[in-house]
Amino acid sequence: MLFTTADDVHDTLGRLLQELTVDPEMGARVSLLDAVVQVRVRKPDTTLTVVAPGNDQAQAYAGRTPDGTPKADVVLTMDADVAHALWIGKQNVAIGIARGSVQTKGDTRKIVDLLNLTGEIAPRYEALLRAAGRQDLIDADPFAPAADAAPAADDAPAEDEAVPPAQDDADAAQAAEPAPAGDGEGADPAAEGTAAEGPDAAEGTDPDITPTEAPEEPTA
């Protein structure tokens, strides 16, 4: 944001409108609008109002308007940075309206008459800023991203860029568990054979052969 307070807007954009209304050339042209034009500024929030009564001298107000001020015939709503870009010639009005950064309400003819003045307002606004020592606003890019803005999509990893997969603790734990016993899959055939032969096989003898008795030891 180029403007941090409402007073900052009043001292620049508001002062511009006030100087335009008293300028011998521009003041007469502004008065010919024959309308009350209000600029509703956001970020920071404030209002700028021009009362152009036709043949009488126009008046400009920054912030609150005096009691009895007629209702606005034309309302322009935009961010302060957009208003700055508009009056200094860095914002095309038609593109701003098409993109929604400049919102308009009211008499279309009056809006067109007002916007036709922007080309002549820009050099006056730049001279005002230079005289006020606001070279920073002259040089600033109103549409530059903020320093803390989220990274652009170009900064995201490319689709074909290898990204190491995250380790799944549940899968790792499952792989470490021993296989359940008794399911018969992957068992040792030798072990199965031994278990199937029964108790005699476990003793290591043939059931069809009678054991030989051991010889008696000679007596002395």
C-alpha positions in Angstrom: 0.0 0.0 0.0 1.3 3.4 -1.0 -1.0 5.2 1.5 -1.2 4.2 5.1 -3.6 6.8 6.6 -6.6 8.7 5.4 -4.7 12.0 6.0 -2.1 10.7 3.6 -4.8 10.4 1.0 -6.3 13.8 1.9 -2.8 15.5 1.5 -2.3 14.2 -2.0 -5.4 13.1 -3.9 -7.7 15.4 -1.9 -5.4 18.3 -2.3 -5.3 17.6 -6.1 -9.1 17.8 -6.4 -9.1 21.0 -4.3 -6.5 22.7 -6.5 -8.4 21.6 -9.7 -11.6 23.3 -8.5 -9.8 26.7 -8.1 -7.6 26.5 -11.2 -8.8 29.1 -13.7 -8.9 26.6 -16.6 -9.6 23.2 -14.9 -12.0 24.7 -12.4 -14.4 25.9 -15.2 -14.3 22.5 -16.8 -14.9 20.7 -13.6 -17.9 22.9 -12.9 -19.4 22.0 -16.3 -19.9 18.5 -15.0 -23.0 19.8 -13.2 -22.9 16.9 -10.8 -21.8 15.8 -7.3 -19.0 13.3 -7.7 -17.8 11.2 -4.8 -14.8 8.9 -4.8 -15.1 6.2 -2.2 -11.5 5.3 -1.4 -10.5 2.0 0.2 -7.2 0.9 1.9 -7.3 3.3 3.7 -11.0 4.2 3.8 -12.0 7.7 3.2 -14.1 9.8 0.7 -13.2 12.6 -1.7 -16.2 14.7 -3.0 -16.4 17.2 -5.8 -19.5 19.4 -5.9 -19.8 20.9 -9.4 -22.9 23.0 -9.6 -22.8 23.9 -13.2 -22.2 27.6 -13.7 -21.0 28.2 -10.2 -17.5 27.4 -8.8 -16.9 23.8 -7.9 -15.9 22.7 -4.4 -13.8 19.7 -3.3 -13.9 18.1 0.1 -11.5 15.4 1.6 -13.2 13.3 4.2 -16.5 14.5 5.7 -18.7 16.9 3.6 -20.6 19.8 5.1 -24.2 19.4 6.1 -26.5 20.0 3.3 -24.2 18.6 0.6 -26.4 17.2 -2.2 -26.4 13.4 -2.7 -23.8 12.1 -5.1 -24.8 11.8 -8.8 -21.7 9.8 -9.6 -19.9 7.4 -7.3 -16.4 5.9 -8.1 -15.1 3.2 -5.7 -11.5 2.1 -5.8 -8.4 1.5 -3.7 -6.2 4.5 -2.9 -3.4 3.0 -4.9 -5.7 2.6 -7.9 -6.9 6.2 -7.5 -3.2 7.4 -7.4 -2.4 5.3 -10.5 -5.5 6.8 -12.3 -4.7 10.4 -11.6 -1.0 10.1 -12.4 -1.6 8.3 -15.7 -0.4 4.8 -14.8 -3.9 3.3 -14.9 -6.1 3.1 -18.0 -9.6 4.0 -16.9 -11.4 1.7 -19.3 -9.2 -1.2 -18.3 -9.7 -0.5 -14.6 -13.5 -0.5 -15.0 -13.4 -3.7 -17.2 -11.3 -5.5 -14.5 -13.4 -4.2 -11.6 -10.6 -2.3 -9.9 -12.6 0.9 -10.6 -16.3 0.5 -9.8 -18.8 3.1 -11.1 -22.3 4.0 -10.2 -24.6 6.8 -11.4 -25.0 8.9 -14.6 -22.9 7.3 -17.3 -22.6 10.5 -19.2 -21.2 12.3 -16.2 -18.7 9.5 -15.6 -17.5 9.8 -19.2 -17.1 13.6 -18.9 -15.1 13.2 -15.7 -12.8 10.5 -17.0 -12.1 12.6 -20.1 -10.2 15.0 -17.8 -7.7 12.4 -16.5 -5.2 13.1 -19.3 -4.9 16.8 -18.3 -5.0 16.0 -14.6 -1.9 13.7 -14.6 0.8 16.4 -15.1 -0.8 18.6 -12.5 -0.8 15.8 -10.0 2.8 14.9 -10.7 3.8 18.6 -10.2 1.9 18.7 -6.9 3.6 15.6 -5.6 7.0 16.9 -6.6 6.4 20.2 -4.9 5.3 18.3 -1.7 8.5 16.2 -1.8 6.7 13.0 -2.6 9.0 11.7 -5.3 8.4 8.2 -3.7 4.8 8.3 -5.0 5.9 9.4 -8.5 8.4 6.6 -8.8 6.3 3.9 -7.1 4.7 1.1 -9.0 1.1 1.0 -7.6 0.6 -2.6 -8.9 3.8 -4.1 -7.5 3.1 -7.1 -5.3 3.6 -6.7 -1.5 6.8 -7.9 0.0 4.9 -10.5 2.1 2.7 -11.7 -0.7 2.4 -15.4 -1.4 4.9 -16.7 -4.0 3.7 -16.8 -7.6 2.8 -20.0 -9.3 6.1 -19.9 -11.3 7.9 -20.4 -8.0 6.1 -23.7 -7.3 8.0 -27.0 -8.1 7.7 -28.1 -11.7 5.5 -31.1 -12.5 8.4 -33.2 -13.7 10.6 -32.2 -10.8 11.3 -35.1 -8.5 9.8 -34.8 -5.1 10.9 -37.3 -2.4 7.8 -39.2 -1.1 7.0 -38.8 2.5 7.6 -42.0 4.6 4.4 -43.7 5.7 4.9 -44.8 9.3 2.0 -47.1 9.1 3.4 -49.0 6.1 6.8 -49.2 7.7 5.3 -50.7 10.9 3.3 -53.2 8.9 6.3 -54.3 7.0 8.2 -54.9 10.2 5.6 -57.2 11.7 6.3 -61.0 11.5 4.1 -63.0 9.2 1.2 -64.8 11.1 1.9 -68.4 12.0 -0.2 -71.3 10.7 -1.3 -69.9 7.4 0.8 -72.5 5.5 2.3 -70.0 3.0 6.1 -70.0 2.7 6.5 -72.8 5.3 9.6 -75.0 5.2 8.7 -78.3 3.5 11.1 -80.3 5.7 9.3 -78.9 8.8 5.9 -79.8 7.4 7.1 -83.4 6.7 8.4 -83.8 10.2 5.2 -82.6 11.7 3.1 -84.9 9.5 5.0 -88.1 10.5 3.7 -88.1 14.1 5.4 -88.9 17.4 7.3 -92.0 16.1 9.1 -90.0 13.6 10.0 -87.5 16.2 11.7 -90.3 18.2 13.8 -91.3 15.2 12.8 -95.1 15.1 11.0 -97.4 12.6 7.8 -98.8 14.1 8.2 -102.2 12.2 11.6 -103.0 13.7 11.8 -104.5 17.3 14.6 -102.9 19.3 17.5 -105.3 20.1 18.2 -105.9 23.7 21.5 -104.7 24.9 24.0 -107.6 25.8 24.5 -108.4 29.5 27.8 -107.4 31.0 30.0 -110.5 32.1 30.2 -111.0 35.8 33.6 -111.1 37.4 
